[in-house]
């Protein structure tokens, strides 16, 4: 009989929980690391312009979750030959909308440009309601 304290099975070992990024800069670092590791492991290439697009989409999604969504409640990155999939969850049920660049008086708005940037740079953008409230936004940005 094996003692459970001394069993060593790499397939049964639980993975430690991921720490959520607290700031957009933390999310960008996590994405850069995931893209570099994922591309190396799959023999894929991510050019500099694609990396800039991926990091900008990440920054916009996390900033919006913090400013408008009540904070980041989930964060995930996946890399495959189709591109980089960045998912950010928050507490808000509100779906992002594109606001006009000027208000009703013709004054420029200081905010509201992030969502159009995400929609332009990502090949696929999806907003999903979460069962316990809130939403998850997933954007797929091509590697080149």
C-alpha positions in Angstrom: 0.0 0.0 0.0 1.4 3.4 -0.9 1.5 6.2 1.5 -0.3 9.2 0.0 2.3 11.6 1.4 5.0 9.9 -0.6 3.3 9.4 -3.9 4.8 11.3 -6.7 2.8 11.4 -9.9 3.3 14.3 -12.2 0.0 13.7 -14.0 -1.9 13.8 -10.7 -0.2 16.9 -9.3 -2.5 19.9 -9.2 -1.3 23.0 -10.9 -0.9 26.0 -8.7 -3.7 28.6 -9.2 -2.7 31.4 -11.5 -2.5 34.9 -10.1 -4.7 37.4 -11.8 -3.0 40.5 -13.2 -3.7 43.6 -11.1 -2.6 46.1 -13.7 -2.5 46.2 -17.5 1.4 46.1 -17.3 1.1 42.7 -15.3 -1.2 41.3 -18.0 1.2 42.4 -20.8 4.1 40.7 -19.1 2.1 37.5 -18.7 1.0 37.6 -22.4 4.5 38.3 -23.7 5.8 35.4 -21.7 3.0 33.1 -22.8 3.5 34.1 -26.5 7.2 33.5 -26.3 6.9 30.1 -24.6 3.9 29.0 -26.8 5.6 30.0 -30.0 8.9 28.3 -29.0 7.0 25.1 -28.0 5.0 24.9 -31.2 7.7 26.2 -33.6 5.6 29.3 -34.5 6.8 32.7 -35.3 5.4 36.0 -33.9 6.7 39.1 -35.6 7.3 42.4 -33.7 4.2 44.1 -35.2 1.9 41.2 -34.2 3.4 41.2 -30.7 2.6 45.0 -30.5 -1.0 44.3 -31.6 -1.4 41.4 -29.0 0.0 43.6 -26.2 -2.3 46.5 -27.2 -5.4 44.3 -27.2 -4.4 42.9 -23.8 -3.8 46.3 -22.4 -7.2 47.6 -23.6 -9.1 44.6 -22.4 -7.6 44.7 -18.9 -7.9 48.5 -18.6 -11.6 48.3 -19.5 -12.1 45.5 -17.0 -10.5 47.6 -14.3 -12.1 50.9 -15.2 -15.6 49.8 -16.3 -16.0 46.2 -15.3 -15.5 46.2 -11.5 -12.0 44.5 -11.8 -10.4 41.5 -13.4 -12.0 38.2 -12.3 -10.4 35.9 -14.9 -7.5 36.0 -17.3 -6.2 33.5 -19.8 -3.8 33.3 -22.7 -3.6 30.6 -25.3 -1.3 30.3 -28.3 -1.8 28.1 -31.4 -1.3 28.3 -35.1 -4.5 30.4 -35.4 -3.1 33.2 -33.2 -3.1 34.3 -29.6 -6.4 34.1 -27.7 -6.6 36.5 -24.8 -9.6 36.2 -22.4 -10.4 38.7 -19.7 -13.4 38.4 -17.3 -14.9 41.1 -15.1 -17.8 41.6 -12.8 -20.0 43.7 -15.1 -22.8 42.4 -17.3 -22.5 45.5 -19.6 -21.4 44.7 -23.1 -18.8 47.1 -24.4 -20.0 49.7 -27.0 -18.3 52.1 -29.3 -18.8 55.7 -28.1 -18.6 58.6 -30.6 -15.3 60.5 -30.3 -17.1 63.7 -29.4 -20.0 64.4 -27.0 -23.2 66.2 -27.9 -21.5 69.6 -27.5 -18.8 68.7 -30.0 -16.1 68.3 -27.3 -13.6 65.4 -27.7 -14.1 62.6 -25.2 -11.0 61.6 -23.3 -12.0 57.9 -23.3 -13.8 55.4 -25.5 -11.2 54.4 -28.0 -10.2 51.1 -26.6 -13.1 48.9 -27.8 -12.7 50.0 -31.4 -9.0 49.3 -31.2 -9.7 45.7 -29.9 -12.3 45.1 -32.6 -9.9 46.4 -35.3 -6.8 44.4 -34.3 -8.4 41.1 -33.3 -9.6 38.7 -35.9 -12.3 37.3 -33.7 -13.9 39.0 -30.6 -16.5 37.4 -28.5 -18.4 38.5 -25.4 -19.9 35.8 -23.2 -22.1 36.1 -20.1 -20.7 34.2 -17.1 -23.1 31.9 -15.1 -22.4 33.7 -11.8 -22.6 37.2 -13.4 -20.1 39.3 -15.2 -18.7 38.6 -18.7 -15.7 37.2 -20.5 -14.3 38.9 -23.5 -12.1 36.8 -25.7 -10.1 38.3 -28.6 -7.9 36.3 -31.1 -5.0 38.3 -32.6 -3.1 36.7 -35.5 0.6 35.9 -35.0 1.5 37.7 -38.3 
